[in-house]
Amino acid sequence: MNLLVQPVVMVGGSDTRLWPLSRAAHPKPFLVLSGHTSSFQQAVARIHGLATSGQTLLAPLIVGNEDHGFLVLDQMREARTEPAAVLLEPMSRNTAPALMLAALQALDAARATHGDNADPVLVVTAADQTITDQTAFTAAVQRAVVQAADGAVVILGIRPDRPETGYGYIRAQGAAPSQTVAQFVEKPDLATAQRYLAAGSYYWNASIFVLRASVWIAALERFRPDMVAACQRAWAAKTSDAQFVRPGKHEFAAVPAESIDCAVMEKCPGVLDIRMQELDAGWNDLGAWEAVWQVAPKDAAGNVAVGDAIVNDSYNTLVHATSRLVTVVGMDDVVVVETADAVLVASRKKSQDVKQIVSQIGAERRGEQALHRKVQRPWGWYDGIDQGPRHQVKRIMVKPGASLSLQMHHHRAEHWIVVSGTAEVTNGDKVIMLTENQSTYIPLGQTHRLHNPGRVPLEIIEVQSGGYLGEDDIVRFEDTYGRVTT
């Protein structure tokens, strides 16, 4: 019987070190930081290279947050790839429970189609990494799959080329490329990282795991039986539709939060058969702006310019412009990142500390740590282009065939003006059609809905007025995307 290989792509975390481009509502995996596609799309594309004779490569399982489900589907459609399933966590519980959900889904699906003894090998990768050598990646993963098929837990390790303090490390023993893992080490300080580099036996932890589904469940049962029991209760309460699988929300809230490394891997050496495959494939997790600068194409002075940027008399500097012209003069080793609502200026050497700024923004309840000015929604997007004490102006795009929820607001009225496309508007007990340059008024407290019945995107300008304009002033009565107010 062919060996079943089940890729698992983990889409989690906002990575605050890449603010202001990465936000909680639109995190790093969905950004284009290297190449021409997002890190998530690159991870999915790499999977297609894993197919080989004697194995059945299954469609990928995606594990992510409920808030990002439609971003996942949109980006997979762009990549012309269908997932086996998209597992949506109602709240973050770190990577160990996420992998438990993937293992349960993989076993259920494999045994439904390949018999009760089916036990696929999981190839588990984060969605926020970059790999420049697909051939080397495929070869390393294939070696790991062979070992995992015999019951081993295999992790990919990167030989360090600098004393990096932003990564966890693996202490390996034996002959490369396949070695035994002696120890997992948390992110070190600089002096410790320098010792690791000099020792030659320490590798960066790439957080790419290869193991059978049953092996992961058994290992987690051994070290965290409480987590297994909680995950199984949430899985038993799951709901499914044509697009998503959701564990029980109430049950999943009781699942302990812990990473794969802390829950299992750090306890494995000397207890379980855990091995490391060395990966030499141009790996980078793009965990901070320094890492983005390292992998990006540079000019003769070491500068990286993305977007409408002009860099003059500067060296080893990264400038990332998204919505306007950004100019830099006489700067060395600096990061400048511009978005429509925020600008970051930082030393490249301090790029790991950007997360402290994001924490401060969150503590001040400003909102820029979570949302961009332009916010993606399942039905399209909106862009907040102007705001005052009692008004707000948004540009709204609705995808062909999509609808906003049937809703009302307690504190604001709205004016809608169609810029392009056709709008079907439910306004109280009336349904009207609007085309370009036509408009309507939604009184405060009126039930309403916006639908695009056409084949092209619908764009409108929405002018809100009232005493409170927050996004939480929405009562949803009907919703295509499961967001009805309870």
N, C-alpha and C positions, 0 to 999 in steps of 0.2 A: 504494500500500500504506500502511496506517495506520502511524504512528510508534509503536513500542513504548516504553512508559515503565515502567521497573522501579524501584520504590522499594526502598531498602536502609536498614534501621534497624540502627545499630550499638549493641549493648548491652555496654558494657565499662567497667571501672574501678569501684572502690568509692567514690571521692571521699572521702578521709579527712577533708576539711574539714567534712563533715556528720555526723561522729561525734557522739554515740553512736547516732543513728538509722540512719545508713548504715554497714554492716559488709561485710566481704569476702564473706560468704556471702549477704547480702541487701542489695545495693548500691543506690545512689541511684535508678537508673531504675525500680526496683520499688516505690519509696516514694510515698505520696500527700503531696506537699509543697505543691501548689497545686490548688485545685478538689476534685473528688470521686473522681478516678481517678489512677492512677500516671502518672509522667512517660512511661514506656514506652507505656502504653495511650493517652495523649494523642498521642504521636508516631504511633502506628498509625492513630488516628482521623483525624488531619490528612491522611493520605495519601488518604483516600476523597474529599476535596474536589478532588483534582487532575485528575479525569477531565474530558475535553473532546472535542469532535468532532474527527475526523481523527487521534485518538490511541487506542491501546489501553493502558489502565492495568492493569498486571499485579498480582497479589497480592504482598504485600511479601516480600522476602528479609530474614531476621533473622540477624545475625552476633553470636555471643556466646560466652561461656566454657562449657566442658563442665559446670562446677558449677551453672550457672544454666539449663540446658536446660528443666527441668520447671517452673521459675518462668515462663519465657517461655510455655510451652504453657498453663499454668494461667491466666495473665493474658490471653492471647489468647482462651481459651475464655470468660472472663468478659466480654470485649469482643465476643464473637460474631464473631470474625474468624479466617479460616484463612490461614496463611502459605503462600507458594509453597514455601519450604524454610526450615529452621532449620539454619544452619551452626555447628557447635560446634568451637571451637578447644580443643585439649587443654591448651594453656598460652597465656598472654598474649604476643603479639608486637607489640602496639601496632596502630595503625589502618591503616598502609600494607599490611601483609600481609592484614589482615582485608578490606580493600577488594579486594585481588587475588583472594581466594577468592570474594567476591561477584561480581566481574566474570567469573570462569571459570564459576561456576554459572549466571549470567544468560545468557552466550553459549551454554552447552550446552543449557539449557532452551529458549531462543528458537529456536535452529537446529533443535532436534528437532521443534518445532511450527510454525515459520514459515519454514523453509527455510535453506539454508546461508549465505545472505547477511544473515541477521537480525543486527542490532547495536543492542540496546536502549540508550536513554538512561537512565543511572542517576541517580536522585535520592537522594543519600546524606545521611542526617541522623542525628545522635546521638539516643539515647533518653532523654536527661536534661535536655531543654530545655522551656520553656513558651512558648507563643504565645497571645496574647489576641485577636488579630484574624485569624480564619481567612480572610476574604475577601482581606485584604492579603497574607497569606502565599501563598495560591493564585495571586494575580496575579503576584507576584514570581517564584515558581517556574515558572509558565507562560512568562514572558518568558525565563527562563534555559533552559528546555527547548528553545525555538525556537533560541536561540543554540547550544546544545550539539548540536542536530541537525545543524548545519553544521560541527561539528568543534571548537568552542571548549570550553575548560575554564572553567566559570562557578562563582563562589563568591558566597555572599550575605554582605553586610556591613551592620553596624548603625551608624548615626550616633551617636556617643557623646554622653551628656548629663552626664558627670562624668569626672574623671581616674581611670579604673579601672586598677588595677595587676594585676588577676587575669585579664585577657584578652590574647590576642594581637591585633595590629593589622594592618590593610591600608592601605597608602598608594595611593590611587586618583587617576587623572587623567582628565579629560574631563567631559562633562556627565552629570548624573544623569538617570534612574535607572540607565542602563547605562554603566559606565565601564571603562577599562582598568586593570589592576592593575600598578602600578609597583614595589611592594615589599611583602614580608611582614616583619613586625617581631615579635619575641618579646615576652613580657610585660615592660613597662617598669617602672622605678622611678617614684615619684610625680612628681618634677620633669619627667621625660621625658613621662609621661602628661599632665601639664598643658600641655606644649608641643604635644603632638599635638592636644589638645582645642582649643587656640587656633588652630592652623594650619587646621583645617577640612577638610583633605584626608585625614585618617586615620579609619578605621572599625574597629569591633570585628569580629574574625573570628568569624562565627557557626558555623563548621565545618559548613556545609551546602554540599555540592558537587553540581554537575550536569554530567555529561559522559557520552559514549558509553563503553560497556564497552571497546571496542577502543582508544579514545583513552587510557584509564587504563593499559591493559596496555602500549601503546606508550611512554607517558611513563615508566612505571616501568622498562621495558626500557632506555630511554635513560639514565636517571640511576642506576638500581640493578639492573643485569642479574643480579647475584648473588642478589638477593631474588626476582626473577622465576623464575630457575632453581630455587631452593629451594622456592618455592611450587608450582611445576608438578610437582616430584617428590612433594610432599605430596599434591597433588590427584590425581595418578595412583594413589596408594596409598589413596585415600579409601574409606570404607565407608558404606553408606546403609541405612536401614530406613524404616519407614512414617512416622517422625516427624523423624529427624535425618540430616544429612550430616556425616560426620567426616573431616577430612583425616588422612592417616597420621600417627600420633603420633610415631614415631621420626623421620620425615622433617620434620615440622613443627617439632620441637625444634631443627633446624638452620637454621631461617629467621631471618635477622637481624631484630631488633626496632627499629622506627622508625615515627614518625608520618607521616601523609599530608603534613603541612606540611614536615617536615624532609627526607623522602625525595624529594619532587617539587615541591610548590607554591612553596617558597622559591627554587627554581632555575628556575622557569618564566618569570617576567617577562623580556621581551626575547628569549626563546627559543621559547616556545610562545604560542599565542593564548589568553591567560587574561584573563577579564573579571570584573567585579563587578556584581551587581545589588543595589541598595540595598533593604534590608528594613525597613519601618516597620510592625511588626505586634505590638508589645508583647513582643518577644523577651527572654528571660532564661534563662541556663543554670543558675540556682539552684546556683551553684558553692560557696557558703558560706552560713552562717546570716544574714549581712547581706543577701544577695540574697533569701533567703526572706522576711525581714522587709519588704523593699522591695515585693514583689508581693502580700503578704497584706492582707486587709481589716483596718483598724485602728479603734480607738475614738477618741474625741475627743482623748485624750492621746497618740496615736500608738502605743498598745500593741497587740500581737498576742497573743491567748491561744488556744491549741489544746488540746483535751482538758479534763480536770477541773482548771482553773487559775483562781486568783483573784489579780488584780493590783490593788494599792491604792497610791495616792500615788506613782505611778511614771510615767515618760515614755519613749516611744520604745523600749520593751522588748519582747522576744519571749519568751514562755513556752510551751513545748511539753511537755505531760504525756501519758504513754501508759498508765500503770498505777496511778496514785494521785493524790490531791489534791496540787497544788503551789501554794504561796502566795508572793507576792513583795510586799514593802513597801519603799517609799522608794528604789527603784532607777531609774537613768536609763541609757539606751543599753546595756542588758545583754541577753545571751542566756542563758536557762535551759532546758536540754533534759533531760527525765527519761525513762529507760527502766527496765525491771524490774531491770537489773543495773548501771546506771551513771547518773551525773548530771554534766552539763556546766554550768559557770557561767563566762561569758566576756564581755569587752567586745565590743560589736558591731563596733567598729573593729578588733579583733584576731581576728575570726572566721576570717580566712585562716590564722591560726597554729594552729588546732586540730589540723592535721595533725602538728604537732610532738609534741603529747600522744599521738597515736595511735602515732607512731614509738617513743616511750618505752614505751608499753604493750607494743608488739611486742618491743622489746628486752628487756623484763623477762619475756617469755614468759607473759603473763597469759592471753591468749585473748580478752579483750573487744574487741580490734580486729577479730576475724574473725567471731565468732558472737554472736548475741543469746541471751538465756536461752531464748527460744522459737525453735526451729530448724526451718526448712522442709525437708521431704524429699520425694522423688518420690511416696511413698505417703501423705503427710500431714504431720504435724509432731510434735515432742516439746517439752515445756516442763520444764526442770530446776528443780523447785520446792523441793528441799532437798538438802543435801550435807554429809557429815561425813568424817572420816578413813577410815572403812571402809564407808560407805553412801552411796547416792544415790537420790533419789526423783524419778521423772519422770511427768508426765501425757502420755499418748500418744494421738493421734487417727489412725486409719487410714481412708482414703477408702473408700466402697463399692466392692467388687470388687478392692481393692488388697491387696498382700502385702508384708511385709518379706522380706528374703532368708532363705534356709535357711542358718543360721549356728551358730557356737558361740563360746564365750569361754574363754580359758585361766585367767582370774584372778577371775571373778565368777560368782555364782549370781544368779538372778532370781525374784522373786515377781510374778505378774500377777493383778490384781483387775479384773474387768470393771465399769465404771461404767454404761455404756449401750451398746446394740447387741449384736451377736452375734459371737463370736470362734471361729474355727477354729484350733486350736493343734496344731502338730506338736511332739511332745515325745519325742525319741528315736524309737522304732519305733511309737509310738502317735499317733493323731489323735483329738482330742476336741473337743466343742463346748461353749462356755461362754456363759452369758447373764448378765444383770445380777446383781451381788453374788456371783457364783461366781469361783473363783480356782484357780490352779495354781502349781506350783513347778518351776523349771528348774534342775537341779543344775549345778554347775561342770563344764564340758567336755561337756555334753549338746548334741547337735544339735537345733535347734528353729526354728520359724517361726510367725509370727502372720499370719493372713489374715482379711479381713473379707468373708464371703460374702453379707452383707445389702445392703439398699438404702438404709440410713441410715449415717452415720458411726459408727464403733466407737471408744469411748473406754475406756482402761484406765489404771490406776495401776500403775507398775512400781517395785518396790523392789529395788535392786541391793545386794549385799553381797560384800565381798571385799577383797583387798589392793591391787588396782589397778582403777580404774574409768574409765580413759580410753577415748575413742571409737575408738582404734586397736586395742583388744583385740577385734577381730571377724575371724573367718575365715569368708568367704562361700563356700558350695558351689554354690548356685544363686541367680540374681537376675534379676528381670524387667527391671532397668534397666542391665544390662551392668556390674555392679560385682563380679563374681566375683573372689575373691582368687587371685592367680597365684603 
